[in-house]
Amino acid sequence: MGQSCDRTITRRPDGRYTDFGWYTLAMTFLHCVVMLFRSRKFYRYPRARQANCAFTTMPASIALLLLLPLAHPSRAFAANPDLQTVVTGSRQRIETLDYRMSGRLTRVEGDGKRTTYKFVAKAHWFPDGLRLLSEISGPASTKTSILLRMSGSGRVTIEAILPGQKVSSVLPFEHWNDPLVGTDFSYEDLVENQFFWKNQELLPPQKYGARDCFVLKSTSGAQDQTHYASVTSWIDRSILYPVHVVKTSRGTGQQKDFVYYGLRQVRGTWSATQIEAKQQGKPGSSMLVIEGGSAKANLGLKDFDLNRSSAQGK
């Protein structure tokens, strides 16, 4: 019978626990392997001699990495199933988008004054990622056309034809956070790339209104081109669709709230009929209202030619 491994579990300053029994077991195993390779009996066999040669040229750090699953089994195997459910479900929802929609975009000032724009959009997920083409017509018949592309890793590019322009051009990153036709929505608010960032953390569940929600905090990294440091989403547990989102800007810490109203399911696809955006600490808000459209539009690449679409609109 082999010797048992005494386990010593110690609480660390961060509140987590370290199981030194596993660590001792891993180190003992590594020591036995090294002694086996060094033994004379092991050299009697040619194949063993070849294995020993390979092992002795292996850096100790790599050998230890191979044993880390033994030292930290919880890190290697105990993935959070709820986190995986929320992130995977949110990504799959976006990766199956194929819609046309029409509606209106309204800015409501603090004194109640309203400015309304016509808003049409279409989106489809292709093998290389998402394409979203939107057109916003202003009260003075001016039009803004925007084409957003997002790759499977969440990388975004934006092209636009702004009022007074005849052909599209790349929208510089420093303008991605500009107000979209004077509303509380920005250009990059049109896509949900936060679900594709690498840093995802599941916070304690909460209720939002009557809905039981997962609370997912997505934090941007240096590799993510965005003006937001983090995005926290309250996601309905039963349908995996957001009902409330708070975005925090990099540098300033300014927060923006998004509330989703009138959730409905059409042909298996969930969507909101209204989305309200409001910058915390500032009067007024903006509302995107969806009045019609198709959840299964069967769109192709030809439907996302920005210059062609703008010319047809004229």
C-alpha positions in Angstrom: 0.0 0.0 0.0 1.3 3.5 -0.8 1.5 6.3 1.7 -1.5 8.6 2.0 -1.2 12.3 1.3 -1.8 14.5 4.3 -3.8 17.6 3.2 -3.3 21.0 4.7 -5.8 23.6 3.6 -4.9 27.2 4.3 -6.9 30.4 3.8 -5.0 33.1 1.7 -5.3 36.9 2.3 -7.6 37.1 -0.8 -10.1 34.8 0.9 -9.4 31.8 -1.3 -8.1 28.5 0.0 -4.9 26.6 -1.0 -4.8 22.8 -0.7 -1.2 22.0 0.1 -2.0 18.3 0.0 -2.4 18.5 -3.8 0.8 20.5 -4.0 2.8 18.0 -2.0 1.4 15.2 -4.1 2.5 16.9 -7.3 6.0 17.6 -6.0 6.3 14.1 -4.8 5.3 12.7 -8.1 7.8 15.0 -9.9 10.6 13.8 -7.6 9.7 10.2 -8.2 9.8 10.7 -12.0 13.2 12.4 -11.8 14.6 9.6 -9.6 13.2 7.0 -12.0 14.9 8.6 -14.9 18.2 8.8 -13.1 18.2 5.1 -11.9 20.6 2.6 -13.4 17.9 0.1 -14.0 16.1 2.6 -16.2 19.1 2.8 -18.5 19.0 -0.9 -19.3 16.2 -0.2 -21.8 17.0 1.8 -25.0 13.6 3.3 -25.2 13.8 4.4 -21.6 17.2 6.0 -22.3 15.7 8.0 -25.2 12.9 9.2 -22.9 15.4 10.2 -20.2 17.4 12.2 -22.8 14.2 14.0 -23.8 13.2 14.7 -20.2 16.6 16.0 -19.1 16.6 18.6 -21.9 13.2 19.8 -20.8 13.3 22.9 -18.7 12.1 22.4 -15.1 9.4 25.2 -15.6 7.8 23.2 -18.5 7.8 20.0 -16.4 6.1 21.9 -13.6 3.5 23.3 -16.0 2.6 19.8 -17.1 1.9 19.0 -13.4 -0.1 22.1 -12.6 -3.5 20.3 -13.1 -2.5 18.1 -10.2 -1.4 21.1 -8.0 -4.5 23.2 -8.9 -7.3 20.8 -10.0 -10.0 23.4 -9.3 -8.4 25.9 -11.8 -8.0 23.3 -14.5 -11.4 21.6 -14.3 -13.9 23.6 -12.3 -15.1 26.1 -15.0 -18.1 28.1 -14.0 -21.0 26.6 -16.0 -23.3 29.6 -15.6 -20.5 31.9 -17.0 -20.1 29.6 -19.9 -23.9 29.5 -20.5 -24.2 33.3 -20.5 -21.2 34.1 -22.7 -21.9 31.2 -25.2 -25.6 32.0 -25.3 -25.0 35.7 -25.9 -22.4 35.1 -28.6 -24.7 32.5 -30.4 -27.5 35.0 -30.4 -25.4 37.5 -32.3 -23.9 34.8 -34.5 -27.3 33.9 -35.8 -28.5 37.5 -36.6 -30.2 38.0 -40.0 -32.7 40.8 -39.8 -34.2 43.9 -41.4 -35.8 46.5 -39.3 -37.3 50.0 -39.5 -38.3 52.4 -36.8 -37.4 55.8 -35.3 -34.7 57.3 -33.2 -35.8 60.1 -30.8 -33.8 62.4 -28.6 -35.8 63.7 -25.7 -34.3 66.8 -24.1 -34.6 67.6 -20.4 -37.4 70.1 -21.0 -39.4 67.5 -23.0 -38.4 68.7 -26.5 -38.2 65.9 -29.0 -36.2 65.4 -32.2 -37.1 62.3 -34.2 -35.2 60.6 -37.0 -36.1 57.7 -39.3 -34.0 54.7 -38.6 -33.6 51.6 -40.8 -31.0 48.8 -40.4 -30.1 45.3 -41.5 -27.6 42.8 -40.1 -26.3 39.4 -40.9 -23.6 37.1 -39.5 -21.3 35.8 -42.2 -18.4 33.3 -41.9 -16.0 36.3 -41.3 -18.3 38.0 -38.8 -21.1 40.4 -38.4 -22.1 43.2 -40.9 -24.6 45.8 -39.8 -25.8 48.6 -42.2 -27.9 51.4 -40.8 -29.3 54.6 -42.3 -30.6 57.6 -40.3 -32.6 60.3 -42.0 -32.9 63.6 -40.2 -35.6 66.2 -40.1 -33.9 68.3 -42.8 -33.7 65.3 -45.2 -30.0 64.7 -44.4 -28.9 61.1 -44.1 -26.2 59.3 -42.2 -25.2 55.8 -43.5 -23.1 53.5 -41.3 -21.5 50.1 -42.0 -20.2 48.3 -38.9 -18.2 45.0 -39.2 -17.3 42.8 -36.3 -15.1 39.8 -36.5 -15.5 36.6 -34.5 -13.0 37.9 -32.0 -15.0 41.1 -31.4 -12.8 43.4 -33.5 -14.8 46.3 -35.0 -14.4 48.5 -38.0 -16.7 51.4 -38.9 -17.3 53.1 -42.3 -19.7 56.0 -42.8 -21.2 58.4 -45.2 -21.9 61.5 -43.2 -24.1 64.4 -44.3 -22.4 66.3 -47.2 -20.3 63.3 -48.2 -20.9 61.3 -51.4 -18.7 58.2 -50.8 -17.9 56.2 -47.7 -14.8 56.6 -45.6 -13.4 54.8 -42.5 -14.6 56.5 -39.3 -11.5 57.2 -37.2 -11.6 55.5 -33.8 -11.6 58.8 -31.9 -15.1 59.5 -33.3 -16.6 56.1 -32.4 -18.0 57.6 -29.2 -19.4 60.7 -30.8 -23.2 61.1 -30.3 -25.1 59.5 -33.2 -27.0 62.4 -34.9 -27.0 64.2 -31.5 -28.6 61.3 -29.5 -27.3 59.4 -26.5 -26.3 56.5 -28.7 -22.8 56.5 -30.1 -21.6 54.7 -33.3 -20.1 51.8 -31.4 -23.3 51.3 -29.3 -24.8 49.8 -32.4 -23.0 46.5 -31.9 -22.6 44.2 -28.8 -18.9 43.4 -29.1 -18.5 43.3 -25.4 -19.6 39.6 -25.3 -16.6 38.7 -27.5 -14.0 40.3 -25.2 -11.7 37.9 -23.4 -12.3 39.2 -19.9 -15.7 38.0 -18.7 -16.8 37.8 -15.0 -20.1 36.6 -13.6 -21.3 38.7 -10.7 -23.9 37.6 -8.1 -27.4 37.2 -9.7 -29.9 40.0 -9.2 -33.4 40.8 -10.1 -34.1 43.6 -12.6 -37.8 44.5 -12.1 -39.6 41.1 -12.1 -36.9 39.3 -14.0 -34.3 37.0 -12.6 -31.0 37.9 -14.2 -27.4 36.8 -14.6 -25.1 39.8 -14.2 -22.2 39.6 -16.6 -19.3 42.1 -16.4 -17.3 42.3 -19.6 -14.0 44.2 -19.2 -12.0 45.4 -22.2 -8.3 44.7 -22.6 -5.5 46.5 -24.4 -6.3 44.5 -27.5 -9.9 45.7 -27.6 -10.6 48.8 -29.6 -13.3 50.5 -27.7 -14.0 53.6 -25.6 -15.5 51.6 -22.8 -13.6 50.2 -19.9 -16.3 47.8 -18.9 -19.9 46.8 -19.8 -22.2 45.2 -17.2 -25.2 43.4 -18.5 -28.3 42.1 -16.7 -29.3 39.1 -18.8 -32.7 37.4 -18.3 -31.9 33.8 -17.1 -34.7 32.2 -19.1 -34.2 33.8 -22.5 -30.5 34.9 -22.3 -31.4 38.4 -23.6 -30.2 41.6 -21.9 -32.8 43.8 -20.1 -30.4 46.4 -18.7 -26.8 47.4 -19.6 -24.4 49.8 -18.0 -21.4 51.0 -20.0 -18.4 52.7 -18.2 -16.2 54.9 -20.3 -12.4 54.6 -20.2 -10.6 57.4 -18.4 -13.6 59.5 -17.3 -15.6 56.7 -15.6 -18.8 58.3 -17.2 -21.6 55.7 -17.2 -24.4 55.2 -19.7 -27.6 53.2 -19.1 -29.4 51.1 -21.6 -32.9 49.7 -20.8 -34.6 47.2 -23.1 -38.4 47.2 -23.3 -41.0 45.0 -24.9 -39.1 41.8 -25.3 -40.6 39.4 -27.7 -39.8 36.3 -29.6 -40.4 36.1 -33.4 -39.6 32.8 -35.2 -37.4 31.7 -32.4 -35.4 35.0 -32.1 -35.7 37.3 -29.2 -35.5 41.1 -29.6 -36.6 44.3 -27.9 -39.1 46.7 -29.4 -37.6 49.7 -27.6 -34.1 50.6 -26.3 -33.6 53.6 -24.1 -30.1 55.2 -23.7 -29.4 57.7 -20.9 -26.1 59.2 -19.8 -26.0 59.2 -16.0 -25.9 62.7 -14.5 -27.2 64.4 -17.7 -30.8 65.5 -18.5 -32.8 63.8 -21.2 -32.5 60.4 -22.9 -32.8 58.8 -26.3 -35.2 56.1 -27.5 -34.8 53.6 -30.4 -38.2 52.3 -31.3 -38.6 49.3 -33.7 -41.8 49.5 -35.7 -41.4 46.7 -38.2 -39.0 44.3 -39.9 -38.1 40.6 -40.4 -36.1 38.4 -38.1 -35.2 36.0 -40.9 -34.3 38.3 -43.9 -32.0 35.9 -45.8 -29.5 38.7 -46.5 -26.3 38.3 -48.6 -23.1 40.3 -49.0 -24.6 42.4 -51.8 -27.0 43.8 -49.2 -24.1 45.5 -47.4 -22.6 47.6 -50.1 -22.5 50.9 -48.3 -22.1 53.2 -51.3 -24.6 51.3 -53.4 -27.2 51.4 -50.6 -26.7 55.1 -50.1 -27.1 55.8 -53.8 -30.3 53.8 -53.9 -31.7 55.7 -51.0 -31.3 59.0 -52.9 
